Amino acid sequence: MKKIIAIIALVCCNTFIYAQSAKAVGYIDAMQKKYKAMSSFAASFSYATEGAAPMNGSISVKGTKFRLKTAGQEIFNNGKEVATYIKEINEVNVSAFDPAENDLNPAKIYSFDKKAYKINLAGEEGSTATVELVPNSKNSQMQKISIKINKADHAVKEWTIINKAGKKQNFKVLKIESKSLDDKFFTFDKKQYPGVEVNDLR
């Protein structure tokens, strides 16, 4: 009798876990669908690494293209190459774009490959669902990612990345809007940065 009860309990537990996982994937699907429906969009956010004061940044996204601005640097990705401009030294590093890179930065939080992660529902509180992503790859530099999603409109409210060493980096979305952006907006134009030193790393 005890064995039968144990089996029933195990089945119920597995069913619950599967249901929670399916629900979490549903939240991620709805979130990604929301942003993919926008041809391009712009967002502002605050970010902080554990133990440091928060700073502000902004990002513009169009498909795989993005332009990310944070304290002291600006990253231009036109889908073919990535240019990282460092304002303090007026220098830009140009490298080939690798779409397989798994770093879940603000540009990829809206379009990451779900197959690369185990997705679980960490909890629901009011209008917010918290979804946890654990990388499948043992070579990932991330330990876990926690994303807070608004259940009503499927918008990302914030996310926290925990690296292998256990250090946290938190991002909070301040504003996001659909915006029409030309492709050239995502390409670094050295004419706009007089005297810039260009390091071609391709």
Buried (B, 14 or more C-beta within 10 A) or exposed (E): EEEEEEEEEEEEEEEEEEEBBEBBBBBBEBBBEBBEEBEBBBBBBBBBBEEEEEEEBBBBBBEBBBBBBBEEBBBBBBBEBBBBBBEEEEBBBBEEBEEEEBEBBBBBBBBBEEEBBEBBBBEBEEEBBBBBBBBEEEEBEBBBBBBBBBBEEBBBBBBBBBBEEEEBBBBBBEEBEEBEBEEEBBBBEBEEBEEBEEEEEE
